[in-house]
């Protein structure tokens, strides 16, 4: 396994530190309750120390392995910290995003709407969205535990740039997911999978829409990152990612614009990192 460790801090860790610093700076001029501001600042500072501590202690075998996997937790931490900036929905944004969806579904209805799709297809899309939490660690594990020579830092840099770029916009664009505003969401979807998704979201999400979609960006970026070293495996994961993107819209977990732009962010992150990586 090749790792880019020329500098004490890896590129993926630098991206994480930059994001945490960005959040701390935002607390200075954003209207936040004092307790919430203190939470963001304190947790960000702790996270910064943790990142630097792992980077400095990477010569210790156990910490070296932990360091390889920690970016997955940095993504989760960045997601939850961004949610602390949510103060209320921006109704104009919500109306505009909903109008885009209305026009999209109206155009699709000339042939077939998502709601009249075969039950098996709806089930597959709902399952794909539920499995998005597995896609990223699965992609990394496929490379990490195989005999594939790959760059750990490059993989995580692609994924972190894609994910954190989406979370970084939440303080500026604050909307609720369409499932929270529409009355007929879930129509035609398999009830068991639907309920499983809703339970996961109830206890594992910040209950706020991310624009662009971090799920879409991370899924696409993971598939593309894996494809750098294992093209066939990467294509399979990209197919999985596309199902996640479509499923997020069909299930009304995201607006179409969220998911489409999120996929574009994932592609852009991959292209940029490929271009600048030595």
NULO-997888 format. One line per field, with one value per residue (C-alpha): y, x, z; residue in three letters; residue number from 1. Coordinates in steps of 0.001 Angstrom, whole numbers, plus 524288, in hexadecimal, padded with zeros to 5 digits. Each point is the difference from the previous one (the first is absolute). Layout:
N
north	(Y, ...)
east	(X, ...)
up	(Z, ...)
aa	(ALA, ...)
i	(NUM, ...)
! end
This chain:
278
north	(80000, 80CFC, 80BD5, 80E42, 8030C, 80993, 80A26, 7FCFC, 80373, 7F8FF, 80753, 7F9FE, 80478, 80D9A, 80071, 7FC0E, 80A4F, 80A77, 7FC49, 80068, 80D22, 804E8, 7FBF8, 806A5, 80C8B, 7FF94, 7FFF4, 80DB7, 806C4, 7F6A5, 80204, 7F463, 7FD78, 8014F, 7F1C6, 7FB5F, 808CF, 7FA8D, 7F208, 80230, 806A8, 7F5FE, 7F3FD, 805A3, 802CC, 7F230, 7FA64, 8082C, 7FB04, 7F206, 8013A, 805D6, 7F60E, 7F480, 80624, 801D4, 7F263, 7F877, 7F935, 7F7FD, 7F3C5, 80087, 80E88, 7FE75, 7F6DD, 808CF, 80B7F, 7F8DE, 7FE3D, 80C7D, 80866, 7F88A, 80577, 80D7B, 7FFD1, 7FC93, 80A4B, 80A47, 7FC79, 80156, 80CA0, 80629, 7FCC9, 80870, 80BE4, 7FD50, 80A90, 7FEC4, 7FCEF, 80961, 7FF89, 8061A, 7F591, 7F557, 80519, 800E9, 7F24D, 7FA8E, 806EC, 7F9D4, 7F2B4, 802F1, 80360, 7F437, 7F674, 8067D, 7FDE2, 7F1E9, 7FD52, 800A4, 7F2A3, 7FA4F, 805FE, 7FA84, 7FC26, 7F6D3, 7F929, 7F14A, 7FCA8, 7F8D4, 80C39, 80870, 7F62A, 7FFE3, 80ED8, 800AC, 7F59D, 8074B, 80C3F, 7F835, 7F9DD, 80CF7, 7FF87, 7F372, 8044C, 808D4, 7F6E7, 7F48C, 806FB, 80305, 7F247, 7F9E4, 80716, 7FF37, 7F15B, 7FC17, 7FEF6, 80C58, 80A1B, 80C9D, 80D46, 80106, 80EB1, 80214, 7F7A4, 8075B, 80D3F, 7FDAF, 7FBA3, 80A3D, 80B45, 7FB54, 7FDCA, 80BD6, 80923, 7FC6B, 801AA, 80D09, 80615, 7FC81, 80C5C, 807C5, 7F7A9, 7FA93, 7F7D0, 7F4A0, 7F336, 7FE24, 7F485, 8099E, 808E9, 7F6F2, 7F7F6, 7F4CB, 7FC38, 7F181, 7FC9D, 7F326, 7FD89, 7F35C, 802ED, 7F82C, 80683, 80D37, 7FEB7, 7FB65, 80C10, 808FD, 7F9D6, 801AF, 80E1D, 802A7, 7FBA3, 8017E, 80CC7, 80E6F, 8009E, 80AB3, 7FFF3, 801AE, 80768, 7FA26, 7F245, 7FA88, 7F249, 80190, 806A2, 7F5E8, 7F45B, 804CB, 80446, 7F2AC, 7F8B7, 808DD, 7FF48, 7F129, 8001C, 8068F, 7F31A, 7F5F7, 80498, 7F497, 800C0, 80EAA, 7FE81, 7F6FB, 809EE, 80AD1, 7F846, 7FEE1, 80EAE, 8032B, 7F7BA, 807CD, 80CD7, 7FBBA, 7F9A8, 80C6C, 80759, 7F566, 7FE02, 80ECE, 7FFEB, 80A8D, 80968, 7FCB9, 80BF3, 7FB86, 7F2AF, 80452, 80AA3, 7F6B7, 7F649, 80B27, 803CC, 7F1F1, 7FFF0, 80D69, 7FBED, 7F3EF, 807E2, 80A95, 7F682, 7F80B, 80C76, 8054C, 7F328, 7FDC8)
east	(80000, 80596, 7FD51, 80315, 8072A, 80A2C, 7FA19, 7FCBD, 7F1CD, 7F99E, 7F83A, 7F33D, 80343, 80321, 7F2A3, 7F9CC, 8078B, 7FC5A, 7F1AB, 8004E, 806C7, 7F59D, 7F52C, 806C5, 80146, 7F196, 7FC42, 80598, 7F619, 7F477, 7F403, 800D3, 7FBD1, 80BC9, 7FF11, 7FFC2, 80B68, 807D1, 7FCBA, 804E9, 80C65, 8030B, 7FD3A, 8076F, 80BC4, 7FFA6, 7FF16, 80B8A, 8083B, 7FBD8, 803D9, 80D34, 80213, 7FDC9, 808CA, 80AD5, 7FE81, 7FF29, 80CE4, 7F8B7, 7FA71, 7F268, 7FE89, 804D5, 7F4C9, 7F655, 8050D, 7FD2B, 7F1A8, 7FD3E, 7FC08, 7F32C, 7FD5F, 804A5, 7F529, 7F5CE, 8052E, 7FFF8, 7F1FC, 7FB38, 8076A, 7FA0B, 7F28E, 80298, 7FF3B, 7F1E1, 7F717, 7F3E4, 7FB5B, 8021C, 7F27A, 803E1, 80A44, 7F653, 7F5E7, 809F4, 80529, 7F231, 7FC5F, 80B81, 7FB40, 7F20C, 8045E, 808F7, 7F573, 7F633, 8094F, 80284, 7F17B, 7FEAC, 8064D, 7FFB9, 8011A, 808B3, 7F3B9, 7FB6A, 80D08, 80044, 7FFCE, 80CF7, 80678, 7FA75, 804B8, 80D97, 800D4, 7FB4B, 809E7, 80AB3, 7FD5F, 7FFD0, 80D15, 806CA, 805D3, 80701, 804E0, 80B17, 80640, 7FDD1, 8074E, 80B77, 80026, 8003D, 80CB6, 805AB, 7FE87, 80361, 80D5F, 7FD68, 80AC4, 7F8C2, 801FF, 7F81A, 8017C, 7FB8D, 7F3DF, 7FBD9, 8033F, 7F6AD, 7F50B, 8024B, 8004B, 7F323, 7F90F, 804E7, 7FD77, 7F195, 7FF94, 80702, 7F433, 7F62E, 80258, 7FC36, 7F53E, 7F6B2, 7F494, 7F7D3, 7FFCE, 7F445, 7FB0E, 7FD91, 7F79C, 7F884, 7F43B, 800FE, 80E42, 80280, 7F457, 802B5, 80C8A, 801EE, 7FBB5, 80A95, 80B2C, 7F978, 7FEA4, 80E10, 804AA, 7F7A9, 80506, 80E14, 7FD55, 7F8CD, 80B5B, 80B96, 7FE00, 7FF5E, 7F1FD, 80402, 801BE, 80DBC, 80139, 80716, 7FD4A, 80B52, 7FABA, 80088, 80D3E, 8062E, 7FA60, 8048F, 80D43, 80214, 7FD22, 80903, 80ACC, 7FFC2, 80030, 80D5B, 80619, 7F55B, 7F826, 7F66D, 7FD02, 7FEAF, 7F5FA, 7F7EE, 80073, 7FC73, 7F3F1, 7FCD8, 80231, 7F6CC, 7F586, 80242, 7FE6D, 7F36D, 7FAC6, 80232, 7F6F0, 7F5C3, 7FF17, 7FF64, 80BC7, 805EB, 7FB93, 80475, 808D2, 80684, 80379, 803D0, 808DD, 80575, 803B8, 80668, 807BE, 804BB, 8049A, 8065C, 80751, 80536, 8046D, 8067A, 80773, 80464, 804D0, 807C4, 804B4, 80EA5)
up	(80000, 7FC01, 80869, 7FD87, 80C98, 7FB0B, 8092F, 80E34, 7FD3A, 7F4A9, 7F5BF, 804EA, 80DB8, 7FB08, 7F967, 80CEE, 80793, 7F61E, 8011C, 80EDB, 7FFA1, 7F68F, 80962, 80B5D, 7F840, 7FC85, 80E50, 80128, 7F733, 7FF91, 80861, 80913, 80DDD, 80919, 8040C, 7F1EE, 7FC6B, 80B51, 7FBE2, 7F22D, 8047E, 80A7E, 7F7BF, 7F46D, 8089F, 8058A, 7F24A, 7FB75, 80B4C, 7FCFB, 7F1AF, 80371, 80ACD, 7F6D4, 7F5CB, 809E1, 805B9, 7F352, 802E7, 80A33, 7F93D, 805EC, 7FDA9, 7F211, 7FCCF, 8070E, 7F828, 7F356, 8039E, 80789, 7F43E, 7FFF3, 80D8E, 7FBC4, 7F5D8, 80A38, 80940, 7F556, 7FCC5, 80DF5, 8025F, 7F3E0, 80550, 80BFB, 7F711, 7FC53, 8054A, 7F774, 7F22D, 7F4B6, 7FA03, 7F306, 7FDDA, 80395, 7F661, 7F513, 8024F, 800BF, 7F360, 7F8F0, 80492, 7FBDC, 7F23C, 7FF6F, 80422, 7F6E8, 7F49E, 803EB, 8014A, 7F13C, 7FFFE, 80DBF, 80D76, 80AA8, 80771, 7F527, 7FEFF, 80274, 80E95, 7FEBC, 7FA8C, 80AD0, 80A11, 7F9F1, 80040, 80E0B, 803E2, 7F8B5, 807DC, 80CA6, 7FC76, 7FD37, 80DB2, 7FC3F, 7F2B1, 8046C, 80A1F, 7F6C4, 7F52C, 808E6, 805C3, 7F279, 7FD62, 80DBC, 801DC, 7F223, 7F9FA, 7F849, 800E8, 80263, 80633, 80C80, 8008D, 7F208, 8021E, 80C23, 7FA35, 7F4A6, 80907, 80A86, 7F655, 7FA26, 80CF2, 80784, 7F484, 80122, 80EB4, 7FF1C, 7F92C, 80AA9, 807F9, 7F3D3, 7F9E2, 80A34, 7FB56, 804AE, 7F84A, 7F6FF, 8080E, 80B23, 7F790, 7F6E7, 803EC, 7F643, 80194, 80043, 7F774, 7F920, 8078C, 807C5, 80DE2, 8071C, 7F8C9, 80122, 80EA5, 80126, 7F8C2, 8085D, 80C93, 7FBA1, 7FC61, 80CB3, 80871, 7F6EB, 7F8C9, 8033D, 7FAAF, 7F689, 7F14F, 7FA9C, 7F348, 7F8AB, 804E2, 807CA, 7FDDB, 7F139, 8002E, 808F6, 7F8BB, 7F2B1, 8052D, 80648, 7F366, 7F83F, 80A35, 80013, 7F11D, 80038, 80446, 7FD2F, 7F427, 7FF87, 80E7C, 7FECA, 7F531, 80891, 80B05, 7F68A, 7FC0E, 80E69, 8018A, 7F4BF, 80690, 80C7C, 7F8A1, 7F953, 80C60, 807C5, 7F6CC, 7FE35, 80EAF, 8020A, 808C8, 7F771, 7F591, 7F23D, 7FFCB, 80CAF, 7FAC3, 7F258, 80524, 80A41, 7F561, 7F883, 80C2A, 8014C, 7F1DD, 8016C, 80C55, 7F907, 7F421, 8080E, 808A4, 7F436, 7F9A3, 80B7A, 805D8, 7FD92)
aa	(UNK, UNK, UNK, UNK, UNK, UNK, UNK, UNK, UNK, UNK, UNK, UNK, UNK, UNK, UNK, UNK, UNK, UNK, UNK, UNK, UNK, UNK, UNK, UNK, UNK, UNK, UNK, UNK, UNK, UNK, UNK, UNK, UNK, UNK, UNK, UNK, UNK, UNK, UNK, UNK, UNK, UNK, UNK, UNK, UNK, UNK, UNK, UNK, UNK, UNK, UNK, UNK, UNK, UNK, UNK, UNK, UNK, UNK, UNK, UNK, UNK, UNK, UNK, UNK, UNK, UNK, UNK, UNK, UNK, UNK, UNK, UNK, UNK, UNK, UNK, UNK, UNK, UNK, UNK, UNK, UNK, UNK, UNK, UNK, UNK, UNK, UNK, UNK, UNK, UNK, UNK, UNK, UNK, UNK, UNK, UNK, UNK, UNK, UNK, UNK, UNK, UNK, UNK, UNK, UNK, UNK, UNK, UNK, UNK, UNK, UNK, UNK, UNK, UNK, UNK, UNK, UNK, UNK, UNK, UNK, UNK, UNK, UNK, UNK, UNK, UNK, UNK, UNK, UNK, UNK, UNK, UNK, UNK, UNK, UNK, UNK, UNK, UNK, UNK, UNK, UNK, UNK, UNK, UNK, UNK, UNK, UNK, UNK, UNK, UNK, UNK, UNK, UNK, UNK, UNK, UNK, UNK, UNK, UNK, UNK, UNK, UNK, UNK, UNK, UNK, UNK, UNK, UNK, UNK, UNK, UNK, UNK, UNK, UNK, UNK, UNK, UNK, UNK, UNK, UNK, UNK, UNK, UNK, UNK, UNK, UNK, UNK, UNK, UNK, UNK, UNK, UNK, UNK, UNK, UNK, UNK, UNK, UNK, UNK, UNK, UNK, UNK, UNK, UNK, UNK, UNK, UNK, UNK, UNK, UNK, UNK, UNK, UNK, UNK, UNK, UNK, UNK, UNK, UNK, UNK, UNK, UNK, UNK, UNK, UNK, UNK, UNK, UNK, UNK, UNK, UNK, UNK, UNK, UNK, UNK, UNK, UNK, UNK, UNK, UNK, UNK, UNK, UNK, UNK, UNK, UNK, UNK, UNK, UNK, UNK, UNK, UNK, UNK, UNK, UNK, UNK, UNK, UNK, UNK, UNK, UNK, UNK, UNK, UNK, UNK, UNK, UNK, UNK, UNK, UNK, UNK, UNK, UNK, UNK, UNK, UNK, UNK, UNK)
i	(1, 2, 3, 4, 5, 6, 7, 8, 9, 10, 11, 12, 13, 14, 15, 16, 17, 18, 19, 20, 21, 22, 23, 24, 25, 26, 27, 28, 29, 30, 31, 32, 33, 34, 35, 36, 37, 38, 39, 40, 41, 42, 43, 44, 45, 46, 47, 48, 49, 50, 51, 52, 53, 54, 55, 56, 57, 58, 59, 60, 61, 62, 63, 64, 65, 66, 67, 68, 69, 70, 71, 72, 73, 74, 75, 76, 77, 78, 79, 80, 81, 82, 83, 84, 85, 86, 87, 88, 89, 90, 91, 92, 93, 94, 95, 96, 97, 98, 99, 100, 101, 102, 103, 104, 105, 106, 107, 108, 109, 110, 111, 112, 113, 114, 115, 116, 117, 118, 119, 120, 121, 122, 123, 124, 125, 126, 127, 128, 129, 130, 131, 132, 133, 134, 135, 136, 137, 138, 139, 140, 141, 142, 143, 144, 145, 146, 147, 148, 149, 150, 151, 152, 153, 154, 155, 156, 157, 158, 159, 160, 161, 162, 163, 164, 165, 166, 167, 168, 169, 170, 171, 172, 173, 174, 175, 176, 177, 178, 179, 180, 181, 182, 183, 184, 185, 186, 187, 188, 189, 190, 191, 192, 193, 194, 195, 196, 197, 198, 199, 200, 201, 202, 203, 204, 205, 206, 207, 208, 209, 210, 211, 212, 213, 214, 215, 216, 217, 218, 219, 220, 221, 222, 223, 224, 225, 226, 227, 228, 229, 230, 231, 232, 233, 234, 235, 236, 237, 238, 239, 240, 241, 242, 243, 244, 245, 246, 247, 248, 249, 250, 251, 252, 253, 254, 255, 256, 257, 258, 259, 260, 261, 262, 263, 264, 265, 266, 267, 268, 269, 270, 271, 272, 273, 274, 275, 276, 277, 278)
! end
